[in-house]
Amino acid sequence: MKIFRSPAEIEQYKKDGGVMAPVACALGNFDGIHKGHQKLIYSAADIAKEKNMSSAVFTFTDHPINVMSGHILIKNILNFEDKARLLEKAGIDFLFSFNFSREIRTMSPEDFAGKLLAETLNVKHAVCGFNYNFGYKAGGDHNALISFGAKRGFSVTVIEPVQIEGVTVSSTLIRACIEKGAVESYKAYTGRAYRIYGNVMEGEHNGRKMGFPTVNLNLDSGMALPANGVYTTRTFIDKKPYPSITNVGNKPTIGDFAKNAETHIFDFRENIYGKRVKIEFIRMQRAEKKFESMEELAKRINSDCIEARNYHKSLDLSAED
């Protein structure tokens, strides 16, 4: 999959002899790439194959609401690396991930459809959701896109909402699942487990002192983060999965700390400081709690670990999802 981060990169690509083939392009924010998004993406890929085009996704690297407000109001569900990996896995040929620049956000809906989609991206078929808006002050909707497309030589497919057990799947719903610790619901709505990534940092070794050495990860405040609590997890190191248990929170029994994730990998003793790992959340075991003493905390950690170990016995850890 080829990635373009700006219209200027496309122009340079053309100057260097690259050819922008006609594309069937899915349009949207795609934050979370939930099952509703997946329907758009796979539709674009199928149409591209049927019409002998390249498949593409057009999105914004930074959420338009955050850009307009100047603050992080909408937290990311996926980092760019994970989003790109999922799109490539879905068979997308081109990812257009542009900043929500002043030039783009002040485009009229007609210029957005004509100059950006038709001329710059060479869109010949667009796929959008039922609630898609575009152009200056989000003035265009899917009906406007159909109208402008007819003038500029591209057709449009509008995808209706995807519902699971009567609930419309949306990025807002996915964020709520994460923030409540409902990681099993997250998987039901996205088709994959909730994950966090990070480089292993050296902590204060409190877990080690209690007999439970942990992998420590700082958490990005710009991302949607799980509720404080203890989770059954599996940890990927060099793409190999290991059964684990993870505490997300502020460690109230020990002191006042910034929110982080501490993972105890069962029967693992290697030094992995500085290594990048992935933590995959399977289920929430309990909410975070302040204990009266370190001894009481150690006792509860032991029982949490026993519970997680027993649950892991029923799981297939043979390969990465």
SENU-59750 format. One line per 4 residues: number of its first residue (from 0); for each residue x negated, y negated, z negated of C-alpha. Coordinates in Angstrom, 1 decimal. Layout:
N
NUM	X:Y:Z | ...;
//
This chain:
321
0	0.0:0.0:0.0 | -1.3:-3.4:1.0 | -0.7:-6.2:-1.5 | -0.3:-9.9:-0.6;
4	-0.3:-12.5:-3.4 | 0.5:-15.6:-1.4 | 1.6:-16.8:2.1 | -1.9:-18.0:2.6;
8	-3.2:-14.5:2.2 | -0.9:-13.4:5.0 | -2.1:-16.2:7.3 | -5.7:-15.2:6.6;
12	-4.8:-11.6:7.3 | -3.4:-12.6:10.7 | -6.5:-14.7:11.5 | -8.7:-11.7:10.7;
16	-6.8:-9.7:13.3 | -4.2:-8.1:11.1 | -0.8:-7.6:12.5 | 2.4:-8.1:10.3;
20	4.6:-5.3:11.6 | 8.3:-5.7:11.4 | 9.4:-4.8:7.9 | 12.5:-3.6:6.0;
24	12.1:-5.5:2.8 | 13.7:-5.0:-0.6 | 14.2:-8.4:-2.4 | 14.3:-9.0:-6.1;
28	12.4:-9.5:-9.3 | 12.1:-5.7:-9.9 | 11.1:-6.2:-13.5 | 11.3:-2.7:-15.0;
32	12.0:-0.9:-11.7 | 15.0:0.7:-13.3 | 17.4:3.0:-11.4 | 19.3:0.0:-9.9;
36	16.0:-1.3:-8.5 | 15.0:2.1:-7.3 | 18.2:2.3:-5.2 | 17.1:-0.9:-3.4;
40	13.5:0.2:-3.0 | 14.4:3.6:-1.6 | 17.0:2.1:0.7 | 14.4:-0.2:2.2;
44	12.0:2.7:2.6 | 14.6:4.9:4.3 | 15.7:2.1:6.6 | 12.1:1.4:7.5;
48	11.6:5.0:8.5 | 14.9:5.2:10.4 | 14.1:2.0:12.4 | 10.4:2.6:12.8;
52	9.4:-0.3:10.6 | 7.0:-0.8:7.7 | 8.6:-0.8:4.2 | 8.1:-3.8:1.9;
56	9.0:-5.3:-1.4 | 9.2:-9.1:-2.0 | 9.1:-10.3:-5.5 | 7.6:-13.0:-7.8;
60	4.5:-12.3:-10.0 | 5.8:-14.8:-12.6 | 9.5:-14.8:-13.6 | 11.2:-17.9:-12.1;
64	13.0:-18.6:-15.4 | 9.6:-18.7:-17.3 | 8.1:-21.0:-14.6 | 11.0:-23.4:-14.7;
68	11.1:-23.6:-18.5 | 7.4:-23.7:-19.1 | 7.7:-21.0:-21.7 | 8.0:-17.2:-21.9;
72	11.7:-16.8:-22.2 | 11.9:-13.5:-20.2 | 9.4:-11.0:-21.3 | 7.8:-8.5:-18.8;
76	8.8:-4.9:-18.9 | 6.0:-3.7:-16.6 | 2.5:-5.1:-16.0 | 1.5:-5.7:-12.5;
80	-0.7:-2.6:-12.3 | 2.2:-0.3:-13.3 | 4.7:-2.0:-11.0 | 2.4:-1.7:-8.0;
84	1.7:2.0:-8.8 | 5.4:2.8:-8.9 | 6.1:0.9:-5.6 | 3.3:2.8:-3.9;
88	4.6:6.1:-5.2 | 8.0:5.2:-3.7 | 6.4:4.9:-0.3 | 6.2:1.1:0.1;
92	3.7:-0.1:2.7 | 3.5:-3.8:1.7 | 4.0:-5.6:-1.6 | 4.5:-9.3:-1.3;
96	4.1:-10.6:-4.9 | 3.9:-14.4:-4.8 | 3.7:-17.0:-7.6 | 6.9:-18.9:-7.9;
100	5.2:-22.0:-6.6 | 6.6:-25.5:-6.2 | 6.6:-25.0:-2.4 | 8.7:-21.8:-2.7;
104	11.1:-23.0:-5.5 | 12.0:-26.1:-3.6 | 12.8:-24.3:-0.3 | 16.4:-24.6:0.8;
108	18.1:-21.2:1.0 | 18.0:-21.5:4.8 | 14.2:-22.2:4.9 | 13.6:-19.3:2.4;
112	15.5:-16.9:4.7 | 14.1:-18.3:7.9 | 10.6:-19.6:7.3 | 9.5:-17.3:4.5;
116	11.3:-14.0:5.2 | 11.7:-14.1:9.0 | 8.6:-16.0:10.1 | 6.0:-15.3:7.4;
120	6.9:-11.8:6.3 | 8.4:-10.7:9.6 | 11.5:-9.3:7.9 | 13.8:-7.5:10.3;
124	16.0:-5.9:7.7 | 16.5:-7.1:4.1 | 17.9:-5.1:1.2 | 19.2:-7.0:-1.8;
128	21.4:-6.5:-4.9 | 25.0:-7.6:-5.2 | 23.8:-10.5:-7.5 | 20.8:-11.6:-5.5;
132	20.1:-15.4:-5.4 | 17.4:-17.3:-3.5 | 16.3:-20.7:-2.5 | 16.4:-24.1:-4.2;
136	18.3:-23.9:-7.5 | 19.2:-20.3:-6.6 | 21.7:-21.8:-4.1 | 21.8:-18.8:-1.8;
140	23.6:-15.5:-2.4 | 23.9:-12.2:-0.5 | 26.6:-13.7:1.7 | 24.4:-16.6:2.6;
144	21.5:-14.1:3.3 | 23.7:-12.2:5.7 | 24.7:-15.4:7.5 | 21.1:-16.7:7.8;
148	19.8:-13.3:8.8 | 22.2:-13.2:11.7 | 20.7:-16.5:12.9 | 17.1:-15.5:12.3;
152	17.2:-12.0:13.7 | 17.4:-9.8:10.6 | 20.2:-7.6:9.2 | 21.0:-7.2:5.5;
156	22.1:-4.3:3.3 | 23.7:-5.2:0.0 | 23.4:-2.7:-2.8 | 26.2:-2.4:-5.4;
160	25.4:-2.0:-9.1 | 24.2:1.3:-10.4 | 26.1:2.6:-13.5 | 25.1:5.3:-15.9;
164	27.9:6.6:-18.1 | 29.9:3.4:-17.4 | 27.0:1.0:-18.1 | 25.6:-1.2:-15.4;
168	21.8:-0.8:-15.4 | 19.9:-4.1:-15.5 | 16.6:-5.5:-16.7 | 18.4:-7.2:-19.6;
172	19.7:-3.8:-20.7 | 16.2:-2.3:-20.3 | 14.6:-5.0:-22.5 | 17.3:-4.4:-25.1;
176	16.4:-0.7:-25.2 | 12.8:-1.5:-25.7 | 13.4:-4.1:-28.4 | 15.7:-1.7:-30.3;
180	13.3:1.2:-30.1 | 15.8:3.1:-27.9 | 13.0:4.7:-25.8 | 15.1:7.7:-24.9;
184	17.8:5.4:-23.4 | 15.0:3.5:-21.6 | 14.0:6.8:-19.9 | 17.7:7.5:-19.0;
188	17.9:4.1:-17.2 | 14.5:4.1:-15.5 | 13.7:7.8:-15.0 | 10.4:7.6:-16.8;
192	9.1:7.1:-20.3 | 8.3:3.7:-21.9 | 4.5:3.1:-21.9 | 2.0:0.7:-23.2;
196	-1.6:0.3:-22.1 | -4.7:-1.1:-23.7 | -8.4:-0.8:-24.5 | -9.1:0.9:-27.8;
200	-10.3:-1.6:-30.4 | -12.0:-0.9:-33.7 | -9.6:-1.5:-36.6 | -10.1:-1.6:-40.4;
204	-10.1:2.2:-40.6 | -7.2:2.3:-43.1 | -5.7:5.3:-41.3 | -9.0:7.2:-41.5;
208	-9.3:6.5:-45.2 | -6.0:8.3:-45.7 | -7.0:11.2:-43.4 | -5.2:10.0:-40.3;
212	-7.7:8.3:-37.9 | -6.0:6.0:-35.4 | -6.4:4.5:-32.0 | -5.7:0.8:-32.3;
216	-4.2:-1.3:-29.5 | -3.4:-5.0:-29.5 | 0.0:-5.8:-28.0 | 0.7:-8.4:-25.4;
220	3.2:-10.9:-26.7 | 4.3:-11.6:-23.1 | 5.6:-8.1:-22.8 | 8.9:-6.6:-24.1;
224	7.7:-4.7:-27.2 | 9.3:-1.9:-29.1 | 10.9:-2.3:-32.4 | 8.7:-1.8:-35.4;
228	8.7:1.8:-36.4 | 7.1:5.3:-36.0 | 7.4:7.0:-32.7 | 6.6:10.5:-31.3;
232	4.2:9.7:-28.4 | 1.7:11.2:-26.1 | -1.6:9.5:-25.4 | -3.3:9.7:-22.0;
236	-7.1:9.5:-22.0 | -8.7:9.8:-18.6 | -5.3:10.9:-17.3 | -5.2:13.8:-19.8;
240	-2.2:13.9:-22.2 | -2.6:14.5:-25.9 | 0.2:14.9:-28.5 | 0.3:11.9:-30.8;
244	2.3:9.8:-33.2 | 2.3:6.0:-33.1 | 3.2:3.2:-35.5 | 4.2:-0.1:-34.1;
248	4.4:-3.0:-36.5 | 2.8:-5.3:-39.0 | 1.6:-2.8:-41.6 | 3.6:-4.4:-44.4;
252	2.3:-2.0:-47.1 | -1.3:-3.0:-46.4 | -1.0:-6.7:-45.8 | 0.2:-9.4:-43.3;
256	-1.0:-8.4:-39.8 | -0.1:-9.3:-36.3 | 2.0:-6.7:-34.5 | 0.0:-3.9:-33.1;
260	0.1:-0.2:-32.3 | -1.8:2.5:-34.2 | -1.8:6.0:-32.7 | -2.9:9.2:-34.4;
264	-3.9:11.8:-31.8 | -3.5:15.2:-33.3 | -6.7:17.3:-33.5 | -8.7:14.7:-31.7;
268	-12.1:13.5:-33.0 | -13.8:11.9:-30.0 | -15.1:8.3:-30.0 | -13.1:6.3:-27.5;
272	-13.7:2.7:-28.5 | -13.5:0.5:-25.5 | -11.8:3.1:-23.3 | -8.5:2.2:-21.6;
276	-5.6:4.5:-22.7 | -1.9:4.8:-22.1 | 0.6:5.5:-24.8 | 3.9:7.1:-23.7;
280	6.8:6.8:-26.1 | 9.1:9.9:-26.4 | 11.4:9.0:-29.3 | 11.7:6.8:-32.4;
284	11.4:8.8:-35.6 | 12.1:6.0:-38.1 | 12.0:2.2:-38.7 | 8.9:0.6:-40.2;
288	9.1:0.4:-44.0 | 7.1:-1.2:-46.8 | 6.0:1.4:-49.4 | 5.2:0.7:-53.0;
292	1.7:2.2:-52.9 | -0.9:3.5:-50.5 | -0.3:6.9:-52.0 | 3.3:6.8:-51.1;
296	2.5:5.6:-47.6 | 0.0:8.5:-47.1 | 2.6:11.0:-48.2 | 5.1:9.6:-45.7;
300	2.6:9.5:-42.9 | 1.9:13.2:-43.5 | 5.6:14.1:-43.3 | 5.9:11.9:-40.2;
304	3.0:13.8:-38.6 | 4.5:17.2:-39.4 | 7.8:16.1:-37.8 | 6.1:14.9:-34.7;
308	3.9:18.0:-34.4 | 7.0:20.2:-34.5 | 8.8:18.1:-31.9 | 5.7:18.2:-29.6;
312	5.8:22.0:-29.6 | 8.9:21.8:-27.3 | 7.3:19.4:-24.8 | 5.4:20.1:-21.6;
316	2.1:18.2:-21.9 | 0.5:19.9:-18.9 | 0.5:16.9:-16.5 | 0.8:13.2:-16.3;
320	4.3:11.9:-15.4;
//
